Amino acid sequence: MKYACKPLKSFINDFKLTNPAGADVFAGTINFIVGGINITMQSEVHIVTSYPDGQGVIYLLNKDIRMDELPTMFDAGKENFEYIANKNLRIEGTHHKAGKYIIFISPGESDITY
């Protein structure tokens, strides 16, 4: 995990999601805010902390998310990652079709804190 960005590292440590192999998978609550629309879903989340750029990558493993409509991969080197202590990971970015978005990822089924 020494390669992950600080917000991602804090998220992994606080929720004890560490995996010595550098890939963490957990069930999470995902909340997308896109174009004024709020979409909440459950998804498996895969975090790869030893990604070549040294920042970390997150994949949403939910077959119901259409990649052409919403992002399913988030790169800490490209999107803005922010950790809200003991609550969730907030990611802000731009998708080629959906436009600007904010996503909140929380381990397990939980309420989203904005």
Secondary structure, DSSP 8 states (H G I E B T S, - for coil): -TTS-HHHHHHHHHTT---TTSEEEEEEEEEEEETTEEEEEEEEEEEESS-TTSS-EEEEE-TTS-TTTS--EEETTTSEEEEETTTEEEEEEEETTTEEEEEEEEEBS-----
